[in-house]
Amino acid sequence: MRLTNVFTSAATAVACMGLLATSFLSSAADYPTKPVKVIVSYPAGGITDIYARKFAEKLQDRLKQPFLIENKPGAAGMIGSEQVAKSAPDGYTLTYVGTATLLPVILRQSVKDPTLDLLRDFDPIALMNLGSFGLIVHSAVPVKNLREFIDYNKANPGKLFYGTSSGSGKMVMEVFKKAVGIDIQHVPYKGTAPLTTALVAGEVTAVLEPTATYKSFIESGKLRALATTGEKRLSTLPEIPTLVESGYPTIKGVYSGGFWGPKGLPPAVVATLSKPLMEFARMQDIIDLLKSSGVDAIGSTPEGLRQQALTENEFWTRAAQIAEIPAAQ
């Protein structure tokens, strides 16, 4: 090939790359120009799905394009998460995640070759809500506060039982047990519904599970909340002290909800989404929706969501080790 042809071909290639880059940036700046898919890795009708649909409805109204929820449950959130991670990073496939900061921890602890990591494979967009776990007992248990619960357990070592519906419930309770020095036995249940039934019936002494699940039972007096695991008290249950303020600063198990996209999202797309999402979290209907289910509206920047994920990841990694979930080999 003649030298002039080489230079001509190179110049043409550079020009084409420039046109593609310009076209990509232009499309990102005009985003969205077509329907956006929002993957929810849990079944329809659950609390994560309800939140996602509400946020998607508001995004659709604001950005004048359909934001369509697709439920992809299964494999502890892996099926839907994998689909998002493998999607083009153009903003047209997103996910609203409830407790996915647990996903990389559980994967690293339970499989040899984890295929997903939230902080490695996804870009944060906005943190929308924050909830905490609650130490909850049946109203007939003869304790009124955290100190009495600890003393009651120490007076009955190995004779009392706590229930769980998930690995996260076990992990946070094992952290609590180690911190306060009690011996309470574990009883696993296959789902939140049977666990709730067991607790209300008095089959187990306590749970340390998402507070939102039991809010109505606490308000009715059937159950009693003794403490929560957040850094500060929930606005939905402000009378319940945190374990941090009760003298146990290492127990800060929380769960968050936020929007993420596949790694490599254009900054213009992230900005277009994060700005209205942060505004939505300050709207009264959103605050009321979240509060009704026991969580607080947050509305943070992408960096705020990333930092929250890092904090949760650190706590749950330690919790998994304390709970003796087998580490990946």
N, C-alpha and C positions, 0 to 999 in steps of 0.2 A: 504494500500500500504506500502511495506517495505521501511525503511528509505533510503536504498541504491538506490532503484528505484526512490525515490523523488529527490535525488541529481543527479542521472543520467538524469532524465527528465529535471531538471532545467538546467543542463550543456548543454544538447542538445538544449534546447530553446535558451540559450544565444549564443551558437555557430551558430545557424540558424540566429539569429538576426544580429550577426556579419557578417555572409556571405551576408545577404541582404544589410546591410549598405555598405559593401565593394563593392558589385555589383552596388549599387546605385551611390556611389562616382565614381566608375570606368566609369559608363555610362555617368555621368555628365562630367567627364574629357574628354571623347571621343566625346562629343556632337559637332555637331548633326550627328546622324547616320541614319536618315530617314527624310522625308519631314517635314517642319515646317509650321504650319498654322498661318497666320497673319489676325486677324479679324479687319475689318474696319467697324465701326458702322454707316456708311453713304453710300449713293448710289454710284455706280460706276460712274466715270467721274467727280466727284466733286474734289475740290482742295486737300482735305485730302486724297482721294483715289489716286490721281496722285502722291502725295508725297510718300505715302506708297508703291506704286508699284515701284517707282524709288529706294527707299531704299531696298526693298525686292530683286529687281534685283541685286543690288550690294552685298547684303548678300549672295545670291545664288552663285554669281561668286566667292566670297571670301571663303565661307565655304563649297562649293562643294556639297550642298544639295538643293533641291527645297524649296523656300520660297513662299508659295501659298497664294494669297490674297483671302479672303472670305468676301464679303460685306453682312453685317447684319444690314440694316437700320431699324429704327422704334423706337417709344417711346422715342424720344430725346436721342438716343444712348443707351438706357437701354438694348435692346435685345442683341446686340452684346457684351456689357460690362458684362452682366450676364453670357453669355456663357464662356467668358474668366475667370471670377472670379471663376466659378465652375469647371474649367478644372484642370487636374493634374498639379502640379507645377514642370514640368519636362523640360520646355523650348520648347515644341512642339506645344503650343498654346500661341500666343502673341497678342498684340494689338498695333496699331499705333493710337494714340489719338490726336485729334485736340484741342478741347476746353473742355475736360472732367473734368478739375478742376472745371468747373461750375456745374457738375453733382451733387456732394454731397451737394452743396449749395442749388441748386434748389430743390433737393429732401427733404432736411431738412426743407425748407421753404414751401413746397407744399403738403407733404404727412405725414401721422401720423407715419408710420413705414418704414423709408427708408431701402431698402435692400442692397444698395451698397454705399461704400465710397471709393474713389480712394486711399486715403492714408492708409486706414485700410485693404482693400481687394486686393491690387495690389502691386507688387514690381517694383520699377523704374529701368530702364535699361540705357536710354540715352535721354537727351534733344536734339532735332534736330533743331528746329527753333522757332523763336519768332516774333510775330507781335503785332501791337498796333491798337487801335481805332483812327479814325480820325474825327475831327470836320470839316465837309464838307458842303459847300453851293453852290447853283447855281451861275454861273458867273454873273448873272444879279443882284444878291443881292448887295446892295450898301455898301459893307464892304470889306476891303482889309486885315484885320488882326484881331486878337483875341479881342483887345481893342475896335475896331470899332464894332465888332459883339455884344459884351456885351452892349455897349452904344446904339446900334440900338434896341436891345431887351428892354432895359430899357425905351427907348423912345416910345415903342409900346407894353406895358405890356398886355399879353394875346391875342394879335392880330396875332402873328406869330406861325408857326407850325413846329414841328420836326417829322420825320417818323422813324419807327423801323421795322425790319423784325424778331426780336427775343427778348426774355426776356433780354438778355445781353445788347442789344442796349438801351433798356429802363433804365436798371439799371445804366449804366455808364452815361447816359444823366441826370438822376435824381441826381446823385452825383455832376455832373458839375453844374446843376441849383442851387443846394443848396450852392455850394462853391462860385459861382460868383453872386448869388442873382438876378436871372432873372426869368421871368414868360413866358414860351413858351409852347404851348399846344401840347399834344401827339396825333399822328395819327398812329395806327398800320397797318401794311401791311402783307399779307400772303406770305411771302417769299422775298428773295433778289431781284429777277427780277422785280416784280411790284414796290418795293420801289425805285429801281434804275430808273425805268421809270418815277416815280412820281417826283423824285428829278431833273432829267434831264429836265423834262417838267416844272419845277418850281411850282409844286403843293404843295410842302412843302419847307420851308425855309432852313432847315438844317437836317443833320443826324449826329449821333456820332456812327459810325459803323466800322467794320474792314476796315482799310485803303486799304488793298490789293484789295478789291472788286472794288474800284473806281479809282485805279491807272491809268488806260488808259484814263478815262474821265478827270482826273486831268491834265495829260500830254497833252491832246488835247485842254485844255482850256475851256471845257464845264462846268467843276466844279472847285471849288477853295477850297483847303485845308488850314485851318487856324491854326490848331494845332493837335498834336498827343498825345496819353495818355501814351506813354512809358517812362521809366526812362531816356532814351537818344534818340536822333533822329534816325530815320530809315536810314540805308545806302541807301535804295532805293529811299527815298525822303528827302535828307539831308537838303534841304532848308526850310523844315517845322519845326517850333519850337515845343517843347513839352510843355504841360501844366505845368510840373514841373518847367522848366526854366522860364516860364511866370509868376511864382509866386503862383502856386497852387500845392504844393507838395503832397497833399493827393490824387490827381487824377492820379493813376498809373494803369489803366486798360489795361492788356495785354492778349494775348492768345498765348499758346505755343503748340508745337507738339512734341511728344516723344513716345518712345517705353516702354511698360509696360508688365508685365506678372502676372500670378496669385500669390498670396502671398505664400511665401515659396520656391521661386526659389533657386536652389543651387548656391552658389557664383561662382563656376566654369562656370556655364552656363551664368550668368550675365556678367562675365569677357569676355567670348568668344564672346558675342554679343556687349558689350559696346565698346570694343577696336576698332573694325573696324567701328562701327557707328560714333564714334568720329572722326575717320580719314576721313570718307566720307564727313562730314560737312566742311572739309577744301579743298575738291576737287572742281575744277573750274566749272565743269558741274552741281554740286549740288548747288553751290553758285549762278550760273546763273539761274537755275530753280527757286530757291526760290526768288531771287531778281526780276525775271520777274513778279512774282505775289505779290510783295510788302512786303515780309517778309525777315528776316535776318537769315542766317545759324548760328547755335550756336555750337552744338557738345560738350556736357558736360558729366560729370560723372553721375552715378546713384544718388549720393548724390546731385549733382547740380540740377537734375530733381526733386528730392524730395523737395529741398528748394524752387524751383520755384513754385511747386504745393502749398506749404504752403503759399507763398507770395500771389499767386493768390486767394487761398481760403479765406485768411484774407480780401482781398479787396472786393471780391464778396459777402462775408457774410455781410459786412457793406453796400455794395451797395444794396443788397436785402432788407435790413431793411429800408434804405432811400427811396427806391422805393415803400415801403409798400407792398411788396409781403407777403401775409398772412403766418405767421409762423405756423409750425406744432404744433398741440395740443397734 
